[in-house]
Each structure stands twice: as structure tokens, then as C-alpha cells.
Amino acid sequence: MSDKLLITICGRAGSKGFRNKNLKTFCDKPLVYYTLSAIDLFRKARHDIEVDVCLNTDSDLLANLVLSAYPEVEYLPRGEALGGDAVPKMAVFQDSLHRMEEKHGYHYDYLMDLDITSPLRTLTDMNNAYDKKASRDDLDLVFSVTDSRRNPYFNMVANCGDHVENVIASPYTARQQAPEIYDVNASMYVFRRDFLANNKTGILWDGKIDIIKMKDTAVLDIDSEEDFVLMQFIAKYLYEQYPEFAEIRDNIRTV
């Protein structure tokens, strides 16, 4: 019997850091379409999984943009209680899971969330994340990371008022001596269904977690116009040099 996977796309109407970022055009195509294209390729490649896809948003504009090209996506209008920027994202995942299970009358095995502002993921990234979780019954969650460019054991400091101190006290005199550290890039999360459904705290770290690594030049937190512009320059380079990135762009549907 095939595993059942729910893929969620979650986006709010507003953003304090970067206004209407989920509605932006990225390299001449709607930003959200890169995520939708990756999902489309994943579904075509993974006949071993039953996949449903939903959009959880309070933005009519985002919903219209998604459904105009990808009508198979199931739209979940987001209620006011989940609309604020202080709402834990896990609450939105749980809302999506509950409503989709209620709608279809069955339970999923896993939920995978893909962030709209991470357009430079590949099909390999999605396969790696799903396969690691599906192969490890002991894991509650697998998420994506990149190699960290800073290490709190060696070259990160905290403001202590009139001076700074190491974030973590350590005896290391070279970065290479410090433990391996990763940046959580928020591109992909794959949850075990019961861990997500039963979580009461909204804290990821309540579970047993492992990671998959993504190419670090392909991920930049898009929190400003400058970030967005820089990501487009990076994207053009990756599209020229790496077929797996160009595959996502070239698979985007036209309306």
C-alpha cells in the first residue's frame, strides 16, 4: 500500500520585512510557481507515493495566482486566528493536516512543507528529504539545512551590554576544530504525521530530528528587496551551470 503524503504551501497576505513577498515575480515568473513546479516534478517522478497538495493562505491574490496555473492544488482559506506574524508555523501545518484529513476521510503518513521564498530547490532535494524520513521510523522530522558560514563555537559573539562574549564558550583556536554546524534554511520540512498532529507546544525541537543538506548558494533568506535582487542573480548563474535547477524553471506552467 502506498504511503500518503500531504504537501503544504503556506503563505500570509502581509509581511513586515518584505511587503507582498509571496506575490513577487522571480526571474520573470511568479515566485510561488517555482515551488509548484518542483511539486509537479516530484509527483510525476514518485509513483510510489499518493500525494495531495494544498495551499493555506489568507491572500486571495496568492490563491488566484496559484489556482490559475495549478488548479489541482486544494485551497484552504486561512482563518483570522492564524493570520498574525506571531503565529507558530507549526499551527498552520496542523491546521492544514486536520482540514485535509477531514476533507478526504483518511490519514496521511507524512506532511512536507515547502517554503514559497525558497525557489532554488531541486527535485533531488525533495527526494532526499522525503526518502530520509520515510526510511527512518525513529525520526519525527527531517528538515533542510546548508553548511553554516559561521560557527557559534568559534566566530559568533553575543552583545553583553558593555562588551561581547562567545555565543558558546569553547577552547577552539581554529574553526576547523569546532563541531560541524548547519544553518536551518526553512526550505523543506517533512513531518511524521502523528508527531505533528499531537504536538502541543509549537516547538520543532520536541521531536527527534535529522537533516538533508542543500546547496548553500541556492538558499538565501528573502527578507528584503536587496535579498530578492541578489537571489535572482544567483538563480541565473545556477540555471546556466546546473541542469537540476534549470529543470524546475523550465517546468513552470504558463497561464
C-alpha positions in Angstrom: 0.0 0.0 0.0 1.4 3.4 -1.0 2.3 6.0 1.6 0.2 9.1 1.7 1.9 12.4 1.7 0.4 15.9 2.1 2.5 18.7 0.7 1.7 22.1 2.0 2.3 25.6 0.7 1.7 28.3 3.3 1.8 32.0 2.8 0.4 35.0 4.6 -1.0 38.1 2.9 1.3 40.5 4.7 5.0 40.6 5.5 6.6 43.3 7.7 10.1 42.6 6.4 9.4 42.5 2.7 5.9 43.6 1.6 3.9 41.1 -0.5 7.0 38.9 -1.0 4.9 35.8 -1.8 3.4 37.6 -4.8 6.7 38.7 -6.3 7.9 37.9 -9.8 11.2 36.0 -9.7 13.3 35.7 -12.9 10.2 36.7 -14.9 7.9 34.1 -13.4 5.7 34.2 -10.2 7.8 33.3 -7.2 5.3 30.6 -6.0 5.4 28.8 -9.3 8.9 27.6 -8.6 7.6 25.7 -5.6 4.6 24.4 -7.6 6.9 23.3 -10.5 9.1 21.3 -8.1 6.0 19.6 -6.6 4.8 18.8 -10.1 8.1 17.1 -11.0 8.1 15.3 -7.7 4.6 13.9 -8.2 5.5 12.8 -11.8 8.6 11.0 -10.5 7.2 9.4 -7.4 4.5 6.9 -8.5 5.2 5.0 -5.2 3.5 7.8 -3.2 0.0 9.2 -3.1 0.4 12.9 -3.0 -2.1 15.7 -2.2 -1.2 19.4 -2.3 -2.8 22.2 -0.5 -2.4 26.0 -0.2 -3.0 27.5 3.2 -3.3 31.3 2.9 -5.3 34.4 3.8 -4.4 36.0 0.5 -7.0 35.9 -2.3 -4.4 37.2 -4.7 -2.0 34.4 -3.9 -4.8 31.8 -4.1 -5.9 33.2 -7.5 -2.3 33.1 -8.8 -1.8 29.5 -7.7 -5.1 28.1 -9.0 -4.9 29.9 -12.3 -2.0 27.7 -13.4 -2.2 24.8 -10.9 -5.9 24.0 -10.4 -5.2 20.6 -8.8 -3.9 22.4 -5.7 -6.6 22.4 -2.9 -7.2 25.8 -1.4 -7.6 26.2 2.3 -8.6 29.8 3.2 -6.7 30.7 6.4 -8.8 31.9 9.3 -8.1 35.2 11.2 -6.6 33.3 14.2 -3.7 32.0 12.1 -3.1 35.2 10.2 -0.7 37.1 12.5 3.1 37.1 12.1 3.5 35.8 15.7 1.6 32.5 15.0 3.9 29.5 15.0 4.1 28.0 11.6 3.5 24.5 13.1 0.0 25.7 13.9 -0.6 26.3 10.2 0.8 22.9 9.4 -1.5 21.3 11.9 -4.5 23.3 10.6 -3.7 22.1 7.0 -3.3 18.5 8.1 -6.6 18.4 10.1 -8.6 20.0 7.4 -7.3 17.9 4.6 -7.7 14.7 6.6 -11.3 15.7 7.4 -12.0 16.6 3.8 -10.6 13.3 2.3 -11.5 10.9 5.1 -8.1 9.4 5.6 -4.9 10.0 7.5 -1.6 10.9 5.8 1.7 9.3 6.7 3.8 12.4 6.3 3.4 16.1 5.8 6.0 18.0 3.7 6.1 21.8 3.8 7.8 23.8 1.1 8.6 27.5 1.7 7.5 29.9 -1.1 10.6 32.1 -0.7 12.9 29.2 -1.4 12.6 28.9 -5.2 16.0 27.3 -5.8 15.3 23.8 -4.5 15.7 20.8 -6.8 13.9 17.5 -7.4 16.9 15.8 -5.8 16.4 17.9 -2.6 12.8 16.9 -2.4 13.6 13.2 -2.9 16.4 13.3 -0.3 14.1 14.9 2.3 11.2 12.5 1.7 13.3 9.4 1.4 15.3 10.1 4.6 12.1 10.5 6.7 10.4 7.5 5.0 13.4 5.3 5.7 13.6 6.3 9.4 10.7 5.3 11.6 12.5 6.7 14.6 12.6 10.3 13.2 9.8 12.8 13.9 11.1 15.4 11.5 13.6 15.9 8.7 14.4 19.4 7.5 16.8 21.0 5.1 20.0 22.8 6.0 23.1 24.3 4.4 26.6 24.3 5.7 26.9 27.2 8.1 29.3 30.1 7.2 29.6 31.0 10.9 30.2 28.7 13.9 28.9 29.7 17.4 31.8 27.7 19.0 34.4 29.9 17.2 33.3 33.0 15.4 30.0 34.2 16.7 29.6 36.7 19.6 26.7 37.9 21.7 26.2 41.5 22.9 26.5 41.6 26.7 26.0 45.3 27.2 29.4 46.9 27.5 31.3 44.0 25.8 30.7 40.9 23.7 31.3 37.2 24.6 31.4 34.0 22.6 27.9 32.6 22.0 29.2 29.3 23.3 32.3 29.2 25.4 34.9 26.9 23.7 38.6 26.1 23.8 38.9 26.0 20.0 41.6 28.1 18.3 40.6 27.3 14.7 37.3 27.0 13.0 38.2 23.5 11.7 38.4 22.2 15.3 34.8 23.1 16.2 31.8 20.8 15.8 30.1 20.7 12.4 27.3 23.3 12.4 24.5 23.9 9.9 22.1 26.7 9.1 18.4 25.8 9.1 17.2 27.2 5.8 13.5 26.7 6.3 13.1 25.4 2.7 11.7 22.0 3.4 10.2 20.1 6.4 9.0 16.5 6.4 7.0 15.6 9.5 5.8 12.2 10.8 2.1 12.6 10.8 1.5 11.7 14.5 4.3 13.9 15.8 2.8 16.9 14.0 -0.8 16.2 14.9 -0.1 15.7 18.6 2.4 18.5 19.2 1.1 20.9 21.8 4.0 23.4 22.1 4.6 24.5 18.5 8.3 23.7 19.0 10.1 21.6 16.4 12.8 20.5 18.9 10.3 18.4 20.8 10.9 15.6 18.3 13.9 13.6 17.1 15.2 15.3 14.0 17.7 14.7 11.2 18.7 16.8 8.2 19.4 16.8 4.4 21.8 19.3 3.0 21.0 21.7 0.1 23.5 23.7 -2.0 24.3 26.7 0.1 24.5 29.2 -2.7 20.9 28.3 -3.6 19.4 29.5 -0.3 19.2 33.0 1.0 16.6 34.2 3.4 14.4 36.6 1.4 13.6 39.3 3.9 14.3 42.4 1.9 14.3 43.8 -1.6 18.1 43.5 -1.7 17.9 39.8 -0.8 15.4 39.3 -3.6 17.6 41.0 -6.2 20.6 39.1 -5.1 18.8 35.8 -5.3 17.8 36.5 -8.9 21.5 37.0 -9.8 22.4 33.7 -8.1 19.5 32.0 -9.8 20.6 33.0 -13.3 24.1 31.5 -12.6 22.6 28.3 -11.3 20.3 27.9 -14.2 23.2 28.3 -16.6 25.6 25.9 -14.7 23.3 23.2 -13.1 20.6 21.4 -15.1 18.8 20.3 -12.0 18.0 24.0 -11.2 17.0 24.8 -14.8 14.7 21.8 -14.8 12.5 23.5 -12.1 12.4 26.8 -14.0 11.7 25.1 -17.4 8.8 23.0 -16.0 6.8 26.1 -14.8 3.4 26.2 -16.5 2.2 29.2 -18.5 -1.2 30.6 -18.0 
